[in-house]
Amino acid sequence: MILLSLMMLSLGIAMEKHGTPRKSERHNVWPVVLAVCVELTLLYWGGFFSVHN
């Protein structure tokens, strides 16, 4: 749950900063969305979300 909360927080911060200027370009949310999707996919494939009795 902590890991998922941190991912959602990261997405929220990226969405908030999306489009604001940086030194050489603007903030972009899409790389963060892609990174979170890849990480969630790897966790799913690794069995992180499976429930064991």
C-alpha positions as CSV (number, residue, x, y, z in Angstrom):
1,M,0.0,0.0,0.0
2,I,2.8,2.4,0.8
3,L,4.4,1.8,-2.6
4,L,1.1,2.4,-4.4
5,S,0.6,5.6,-2.4
6,L,4.0,6.9,-3.4
7,M,3.3,6.2,-7.0
8,M,0.0,8.1,-6.9
9,L,1.7,11.0,-5.1
10,S,4.3,11.0,-7.9
11,L,1.6,11.1,-10.5
12,G,-0.2,13.9,-8.7
13,I,3.0,16.0,-8.5
14,A,3.8,15.4,-12.1
15,M,0.2,16.4,-13.2
16,E,0.4,19.6,-11.1
17,K,3.7,20.6,-12.7
18,H,2.7,19.6,-16.2
19,G,3.2,22.5,-18.6
20,T,5.1,24.8,-16.3
21,P,8.5,26.0,-17.6
22,R,11.8,24.6,-16.5
23,K,15.3,25.8,-17.4
24,S,15.3,24.5,-21.0
25,E,11.8,23.1,-21.6
26,R,8.4,22.5,-19.9
27,H,7.5,19.8,-17.4
28,N,5.8,16.8,-19.0
29,V,3.6,14.3,-17.2
30,W,3.7,11.5,-19.8
31,P,7.2,10.1,-18.9
32,V,6.0,9.7,-15.3
33,V,2.8,8.0,-16.4
34,L,4.8,5.6,-18.6
35,A,7.2,4.9,-15.7
36,V,4.4,4.2,-13.3
37,C,2.7,1.9,-15.8
38,V,5.9,-0.1,-16.4
39,E,6.5,-0.4,-12.7
40,L,3.0,-1.6,-12.0
41,T,3.2,-4.1,-14.8
42,L,6.5,-5.5,-13.5
43,L,5.1,-5.7,-10.0
44,Y,2.0,-7.5,-11.3
45,W,4.0,-10.0,-13.3
46,G,6.2,-10.6,-10.3
47,G,3.2,-11.5,-8.2
48,F,3.1,-8.5,-5.9
49,F,-0.6,-8.1,-6.1
50,S,-1.5,-11.8,-5.7
51,V,-3.2,-12.8,-2.5
52,H,-2.0,-15.9,-0.7
53,N,-4.2,-17.8,1.9
